[in-house]
Amino acid sequence: MQGDGLLKRLYEAAIAAAQPSLCLPAHLPEVPKGSTIVVGAGKASAAMAAAVEANWTGNLEGLVLTRYGHGCPCKYIEIVEAAHPVPDKAGFDAAARIHKMVQGLTPDDLVLCLISGGGSALLTAPPGGITLEEKQAVNKALLACGAPIGEMNTLRKHLSAIKGGRLAAAAYPAKVWSLIISDVPGDDPSTVASGPTVADHTTRADALAIVEKYRLDVAPSVRAFLESDTSETPKPGDIRLVNADTRMIATPEMSIDAAASIARDAGYRVIDLGDDLEGEAREVGAAHAEMALETKGPTIILSGGETTVTLKGKGRGGRNAEYALALAIGLAGAPNISAVAIDTDGIDGSEDNAGARVTPDVLARAKARGVDAVAMLANNDAYGFFQATGDLVMTGPTLTNVNDFRAIVIE
């Protein structure tokens, strides 16, 4: 069994395919007659800014916002680091500066907007009447309730002065050119980072329905704002978005294709389950275990997307570790199957690992250490399980983000 060596090559290929230095330069617009203002947010935004500076022939200035630890040096574009997934004051202040920076421009000016996953939580600009603390509470509730990313961002858009197309509206009549690295199922640009430069198809009624669906305990000011017309976002056809254009420069599909090429070169048949899988991480992991046990090797099963975790226990662990633990339990020590599940940004949820690996003997090694896999899963403590077995995958920040990557190797 090739084991860790092949699995590592697969996820490294997936990450490399989405590196801004490689995928961004071909999508840059022409240098405008006027000023170029670079703004953006997300886990890849600093690396995107560095790629812009390395390939831009005109003058530029601006500010991009990224997660703590995901910055990189730039000469002309200011990099601000802030908290994710629960926003903090650093993100709040930077978002206000970005919003102000794009206002008062002319048709000769260009706003180059660099957007990647994580931007929605980072780019926090609650509208008047809602405090940062109230917005933080909404984010915490969304993270705990198990809502998929599309629903989370629908609510976030309608509680923002900058998301859901409002950033592009503020920049009108300047040209807005958005370069996007997608981390969402379906690669909808209005969903990545809650679409700050893209018309919004969702409504405040949709946002209110999400509050009711998950019984979110929101502040009275939040509910009052959602019930007012002021919370409605710019819709398709809004004149303020006429000069806005978008380019999707990296997607989960591109990363899965890169890994598939490595797999085929190594002599494996590839089953691609798609780049847009959603659902409870533990349920997806259990289903993939059943599929793997029924599949003859040599085969590699690949998938992407963004699963969710509904917190019921008090343990640690992001969705990839939880998926991996459920997968390991389902495989029950099958001797010919190994796997990896990671978040391509290098951070699984709010932990310091990218994800976890599964080997045929992982349950036996855990048992020898007195670790009960089923009990750990019930307590949402997949991190603790794989920490005990030494199977956490630690990559550090990768400076990109095309969502989750999963590979199951069947010999």
MARDOVO-822535 format. One line per field, with one value per residue (C-alpha): residue in one letter; x, y, z; residue number from 1. Coordinates in nm, 3 decimals. Example, Ala and Ser with C-alpha at 12.3 -4.5 7.8 and 13.67 -1.06 7.14 Angstrom:
<rotis>
dogu <- [a|s]
x <- [1.230|1.367]
y <- [-0.450|-0.106]
z <- [0.780|0.714]
tormar <- [1|2]
</rotis>
This chain:
<rotis>
dogu <- [m|q|g|d|g|l|l|k|r|l|y|e|a|a|i|a|a|a|q|p|s|l|c|l|p|a|h|l|p|e|v|p|k|g|s|t|i|v|v|g|a|g|k|a|s|a|a|m|a|a|a|v|e|a|n|w|t|g|n|l|e|g|l|v|l|t|r|y|g|h|g|c|p|c|k|y|i|e|i|v|e|a|a|h|p|v|p|d|k|a|g|f|d|a|a|a|r|i|h|k|m|v|q|g|l|t|p|d|d|l|v|l|c|l|i|s|g|g|g|s|a|l|l|t|a|p|p|g|g|i|t|l|e|e|k|q|a|v|n|k|a|l|l|a|c|g|a|p|i|g|e|m|n|t|l|r|k|h|l|s|a|i|k|g|g|r|l|a|a|a|a|y|p|a|k|v|w|s|l|i|i|s|d|v|p|g|d|d|p|s|t|v|a|s|g|p|t|v|a|d|h|t|t|r|a|d|a|l|a|i|v|e|k|y|r|l|d|v|a|p|s|v|r|a|f|l|e|s|d|t|s|e|t|p|k|p|g|d|i|r|l|v|n|a|d|t|r|m|i|a|t|p|e|m|s|i|d|a|a|a|s|i|a|r|d|a|g|y|r|v|i|d|l|g|d|d|l|e|g|e|a|r|e|v|g|a|a|h|a|e|m|a|l|e|t|k|g|p|t|i|i|l|s|g|g|e|t|t|v|t|l|k|g|k|g|r|g|g|r|n|a|e|y|a|l|a|l|a|i|g|l|a|g|a|p|n|i|s|a|v|a|i|d|t|d|g|i|d|g|s|e|d|n|a|g|a|r|v|t|p|d|v|l|a|r|a|k|a|r|g|v|d|a|v|a|m|l|a|n|n|d|a|y|g|f|f|q|a|t|g|d|l|v|m|t|g|p|t|l|t|n|v|n|d|f|r|a|i|v|i|e]
x <- [0.000|0.140|-0.035|0.061|0.295|0.020|-0.237|0.005|0.074|-0.299|-0.380|-0.065|-0.171|-0.518|-0.373|-0.116|-0.385|-0.544|-0.234|-0.295|0.053|-0.038|-0.406|-0.447|-0.218|-0.407|-0.728|-0.603|-0.787|-0.631|-0.472|-0.735|-0.698|-0.764|-0.673|-0.660|-0.791|-0.731|-0.962|-1.065|-1.117|-1.064|-0.807|-0.635|-0.665|-0.313|-0.155|-0.384|-0.267|0.095|0.021|-0.141|0.162|0.397|0.205|0.057|0.216|0.037|0.002|-0.213|-0.307|-0.555|-0.629|-0.718|-0.834|-0.727|-0.730|-0.466|-0.161|-0.259|-0.086|0.210|0.427|0.304|0.457|0.161|-0.143|-0.199|-0.263|-0.479|-0.526|-0.840|-1.036|-1.222|-1.479|-1.610|-1.523|-1.337|-1.273|-0.974|-1.200|-1.474|-1.238|-1.078|-1.416|-1.519|-1.198|-1.254|-1.610|-1.490|-1.198|-1.423|-1.654|-1.623|-1.459|-1.511|-1.583|-1.208|-1.118|-1.091|-1.173|-0.991|-1.165|-0.990|-1.238|-1.190|-1.350|-1.354|-1.426|-1.779|-1.679|-1.378|-1.555|-1.781|-1.967|-2.296|-2.551|-2.661|-2.835|-2.653|-2.337|-2.029|-2.114|-2.461|-2.311|-2.060|-2.346|-2.520|-2.201|-2.156|-2.515|-2.481|-2.162|-2.326|-2.659|-2.529|-2.661|-2.496|-2.278|-2.543|-2.790|-2.525|-2.428|-2.790|-2.831|-2.490|-2.569|-2.878|-2.697|-2.420|-2.342|-2.092|-2.197|-2.463|-2.349|-2.330|-1.955|-1.993|-2.290|-2.077|-1.805|-2.040|-1.968|-1.614|-1.547|-1.538|-1.337|-1.364|-1.125|-1.271|-1.132|-1.437|-1.489|-1.862|-2.062|-2.168|-1.916|-2.188|-2.001|-2.285|-2.217|-1.837|-1.766|-2.136|-2.087|-1.983|-1.967|-2.238|-2.616|-2.806|-3.088|-3.189|-3.423|-3.466|-3.759|-3.513|-3.288|-3.575|-3.675|-3.325|-3.354|-3.681|-3.563|-3.272|-3.444|-3.157|-3.164|-3.089|-3.092|-3.409|-3.211|-3.113|-3.469|-3.597|-3.343|-3.429|-3.796|-3.726|-3.689|-3.346|-3.203|-3.278|-2.971|-2.904|-3.075|-2.996|-3.054|-2.953|-2.792|-2.518|-2.386|-2.371|-1.993|-1.922|-1.759|-1.637|-1.379|-1.369|-0.995|-0.984|-1.250|-1.277|-1.329|-0.991|-0.824|-1.002|-0.900|-0.536|-0.552|-0.728|-0.441|-0.193|-0.412|-0.440|-0.066|-0.015|-0.230|-0.558|-0.912|-1.075|-1.429|-1.509|-1.809|-1.806|-1.688|-2.016|-2.101|-2.291|-2.456|-2.357|-1.988|-2.041|-2.321|-2.116|-1.821|-2.033|-2.181|-1.836|-1.717|-1.995|-1.905|-1.535|-1.604|-1.804|-1.541|-1.265|-0.915|-0.694|-0.935|-0.928|-1.253|-1.229|-1.474|-1.500|-1.762|-1.842|-2.003|-2.139|-2.114|-2.405|-2.246|-2.393|-2.081|-1.804|-1.502|-1.277|-1.262|-1.365|-1.579|-1.291|-1.173|-1.533|-1.582|-1.258|-1.355|-1.697|-1.524|-1.277|-1.557|-1.746|-1.440|-1.385|-1.018|-1.056|-0.697|-0.680|-0.826|-0.666|-0.797|-0.742|-0.983|-0.855|-0.962|-0.751|-0.690|-0.494|-0.736|-1.011|-1.277|-1.108|-0.837|-0.467|-0.491|-0.595|-0.781|-0.695|-0.578|-0.730|-0.518|-0.634|-0.497|-0.615|-0.898|-0.667|-0.404|-0.668|-0.803|-0.453|-0.435|-0.772|-0.947|-1.307|-1.378|-1.757|-1.760|-1.524|-1.748|-2.054|-1.872|-1.769|-1.408|-1.254|-0.955|-0.887|-0.915|-0.668|-0.437|-0.416|-0.330|-0.094|-0.303|-0.385|-0.274|-0.085|-0.008|-0.028|-0.202|-0.185|-0.281|-0.561|-0.907|-1.112|-1.295|-1.266|-1.068|-1.120|-0.947|-1.005|-0.742|-0.856|-0.578]
y <- [0.000|0.340|0.499|0.844|0.917|0.900|1.074|1.360|1.394|1.409|1.688|1.883|1.877|2.000|2.291|2.381|2.409|2.699|2.902|3.270|3.314|3.060|3.117|3.494|3.673|3.565|3.726|4.077|4.360|4.642|4.927|5.206|5.575|5.670|5.517|5.150|5.064|4.707|4.574|4.230|3.975|3.607|3.349|3.378|3.755|3.845|3.596|3.730|4.084|3.975|3.816|4.141|4.345|4.103|4.135|4.489|4.752|5.062|5.240|5.088|5.116|4.951|4.722|4.354|4.166|3.812|3.572|3.588|3.397|3.414|3.741|3.787|4.091|4.350|4.687|4.895|4.706|4.711|4.369|4.356|4.033|3.966|3.689|3.406|3.247|3.482|3.841|4.086|4.459|4.441|4.305|4.551|4.849|4.724|4.661|5.018|5.146|4.932|5.062|5.422|5.359|5.267|5.566|5.890|5.732|5.813|5.604|5.620|5.445|5.072|4.879|4.546|4.323|4.006|3.763|3.417|3.190|3.323|3.674|3.679|3.642|3.871|4.152|4.250|4.579|4.558|4.819|5.102|4.990|4.655|4.628|4.419|4.207|4.132|4.037|3.811|3.637|3.571|3.417|3.194|3.074|2.999|2.799|2.588|2.516|2.314|2.546|2.500|2.782|2.911|2.970|3.119|3.370|3.456|3.577|3.746|3.942|4.096|4.199|4.388|4.729|4.577|4.224|4.113|4.354|4.658|4.706|4.734|4.964|5.191|5.200|5.308|5.458|5.313|4.983|4.690|4.386|4.093|3.799|3.511|3.189|2.977|2.775|2.712|2.429|2.531|2.820|3.084|3.418|3.570|3.315|3.332|3.566|3.661|3.828|4.185|4.283|4.058|4.107|3.906|3.669|3.605|3.827|3.948|3.707|3.425|3.557|3.569|3.216|3.095|3.259|3.074|2.744|2.712|2.895|3.137|3.357|3.695|4.040|4.251|4.499|4.218|4.099|4.455|4.526|4.207|4.302|4.645|4.721|4.870|4.520|4.432|4.383|4.505|4.276|4.180|4.481|4.736|5.026|5.053|4.712|4.779|4.829|4.521|4.215|3.888|3.622|3.284|3.211|2.893|2.640|2.315|2.128|2.245|2.108|1.774|1.746|1.806|1.529|1.298|1.340|1.231|0.931|0.815|0.855|0.629|0.359|0.408|0.426|0.749|0.791|1.162|1.226|1.598|1.919|2.026|1.767|1.896|1.740|1.637|1.546|1.225|1.110|1.176|0.993|0.690|0.682|0.704|0.417|0.197|0.297|0.227|-0.119|-0.206|-0.075|-0.288|-0.149|-0.004|0.293|0.640|0.812|1.193|1.453|1.816|2.053|2.170|1.947|2.075|1.980|2.021|2.064|1.839|1.747|1.947|1.819|1.975|1.919|2.063|1.906|1.722|1.552|1.458|1.318|1.120|0.974|0.864|0.717|0.525|0.384|0.277|0.113|-0.086|-0.152|-0.267|-0.366|-0.215|0.135|0.462|0.817|1.185|1.474|1.831|2.190|2.334|2.656|2.452|2.519|2.270|2.491|2.688|2.434|2.428|2.119|2.098|1.772|1.410|1.089|0.743|0.428|0.065|0.035|0.369|0.221|-0.048|0.211|0.425|0.131|0.047|0.398|0.364|0.593|0.505|0.619|0.604|0.801|1.060|1.108|1.143|1.421|1.600|1.532|1.410|1.638|1.467|1.124|1.191|1.384|1.072|0.852|1.102|1.132|1.503|1.660|1.983|2.199|2.548|2.823|2.742|3.096|2.965|2.818|2.596|2.421|2.061|1.790|1.421|1.118|0.749|0.507|0.147|-0.097]
z <- [0.000|-0.097|0.202|0.320|0.030|-0.232|-0.015|0.046|-0.327|-0.394|-0.150|-0.237|-0.603|-0.506|-0.309|-0.575|-0.844|-0.654|-0.571|-0.662|-0.806|-1.075|-1.139|-1.097|-1.350|-1.664|-1.533|-1.460|-1.641|-1.840|-1.648|-1.627|-1.713|-1.353|-1.019|-0.928|-0.582|-0.467|-0.196|-0.088|0.184|0.244|0.344|0.004|-0.034|0.083|-0.156|-0.429|-0.351|-0.377|-0.716|-0.833|-0.729|-0.908|-1.235|-1.240|-1.466|-1.337|-1.007|-0.736|-0.372|-0.141|0.150|0.176|0.481|0.567|0.859|1.130|1.009|0.641|0.552|0.320|0.242|-0.007|-0.098|-0.212|-0.082|0.292|0.447|0.759|0.957|1.159|1.328|1.155|1.178|1.449|1.350|1.572|1.590|1.355|1.081|1.172|1.140|0.818|0.655|0.732|0.572|0.261|0.230|0.249|0.011|-0.284|-0.253|-0.451|-0.755|-1.125|-1.437|-1.518|-1.192|-1.125|-0.811|-0.826|-0.575|-0.453|-0.301|-0.151|0.105|0.458|0.337|0.471|0.836|0.792|0.607|0.894|0.856|1.044|0.936|1.161|1.478|1.500|1.709|1.641|1.945|1.807|1.471|1.648|1.826|1.494|1.351|1.654|1.631|1.260|1.317|1.586|1.417|1.120|0.848|0.505|0.376|0.135|0.416|0.642|0.376|0.294|0.651|0.657|0.338|0.488|0.805|0.628|0.484|0.243|0.137|-0.109|-0.382|-0.157|-0.204|-0.582|-0.536|-0.318|-0.586|-0.868|-1.123|-1.110|-1.287|-1.044|-1.150|-0.908|-0.908|-0.709|-0.564|-0.492|-0.177|-0.217|-0.374|-0.725|-0.745|-0.723|-0.708|-0.506|-0.232|-0.210|0.084|0.063|-0.277|-0.190|-0.558|-0.701|-0.728|-0.469|-0.565|-0.204|-0.004|0.352|0.374|0.302|0.578|0.827|0.731|0.822|1.163|1.217|1.068|1.309|1.595|1.620|1.928|1.767|1.925|1.884|1.671|1.432|1.389|1.347|1.076|0.886|0.900|0.745|0.374|0.450|0.486|0.122|-0.097|-0.456|-0.704|-1.068|-1.291|-1.027|-1.219|-0.954|-1.058|-1.431|-1.425|-1.213|-1.367|-1.214|-1.300|-1.125|-1.121|-0.911|-0.816|-0.620|-0.948|-1.076|-0.763|-0.784|-1.150|-1.052|-0.792|-1.037|-1.281|-1.012|-0.929|-1.288|-1.345|-1.042|-1.205|-1.018|-1.147|-1.033|-0.901|-0.881|-0.656|-0.737|-0.580|-0.421|-0.155|0.147|0.451|0.803|0.804|1.000|0.770|0.457|0.612|0.696|0.345|0.187|0.404|0.267|-0.087|-0.033|0.113|-0.200|-0.442|-0.592|-0.617|-0.732|-0.712|-0.565|-0.465|-0.474|-0.351|-0.246|-0.112|0.238|0.495|0.825|1.190|1.428|1.769|2.036|2.233|2.394|2.204|1.941|1.569|1.237|0.970|0.798|1.114|1.197|0.847|0.880|1.217|1.088|0.783|1.001|1.216|0.904|0.749|1.072|0.999|0.638|0.547|0.201|0.246|0.354|0.327|0.392|0.447|0.465|0.427|0.147|0.343|0.598|0.884|0.969|1.123|1.399|1.482|1.388|1.169|0.805|0.864|0.934|0.772|0.809|0.799|0.823|1.177|1.317|1.526|1.666|1.757|1.925|2.122|2.241|2.385|2.556|2.307|2.215|1.857|1.888|2.213|2.068|1.764|1.987|2.173|1.851|1.952|1.626|1.685|2.016|1.855|1.575|1.806|2.021|1.722|1.560|1.244|1.233|0.903|0.976|0.672|0.821|0.622|0.251|0.137|-0.081|-0.020|-0.249|0.030|0.144|-0.032|0.038|-0.110|-0.035|-0.167|-0.222|-0.304]
tormar <- [1|2|3|4|5|6|7|8|9|10|11|12|13|14|15|16|17|18|19|20|21|22|23|24|25|26|27|28|29|30|31|32|33|34|35|36|37|38|39|40|41|42|43|44|45|46|47|48|49|50|51|52|53|54|55|56|57|58|59|60|61|62|63|64|65|66|67|68|69|70|71|72|73|74|75|76|77|78|79|80|81|82|83|84|85|86|87|88|89|90|91|92|93|94|95|96|97|98|99|100|101|102|103|104|105|106|107|108|109|110|111|112|113|114|115|116|117|118|119|120|121|122|123|124|125|126|127|128|129|130|131|132|133|134|135|136|137|138|139|140|141|142|143|144|145|146|147|148|149|150|151|152|153|154|155|156|157|158|159|160|161|162|163|164|165|166|167|168|169|170|171|172|173|174|175|176|177|178|179|180|181|182|183|184|185|186|187|188|189|190|191|192|193|194|195|196|197|198|199|200|201|202|203|204|205|206|207|208|209|210|211|212|213|214|215|216|217|218|219|220|221|222|223|224|225|226|227|228|229|230|231|232|233|234|235|236|237|238|239|240|241|242|243|244|245|246|247|248|249|250|251|252|253|254|255|256|257|258|259|260|261|262|263|264|265|266|267|268|269|270|271|272|273|274|275|276|277|278|279|280|281|282|283|284|285|286|287|288|289|290|291|292|293|294|295|296|297|298|299|300|301|302|303|304|305|306|307|308|309|310|311|312|313|314|315|316|317|318|319|320|321|322|323|324|325|326|327|328|329|330|331|332|333|334|335|336|337|338|339|340|341|342|343|344|345|346|347|348|349|350|351|352|353|354|355|356|357|358|359|360|361|362|363|364|365|366|367|368|369|370|371|372|373|374|375|376|377|378|379|380|381|382|383|384|385|386|387|388|389|390|391|392|393|394|395|396|397|398|399|400|401|402|403|404|405|406|407|408|409|410|411]
</rotis>
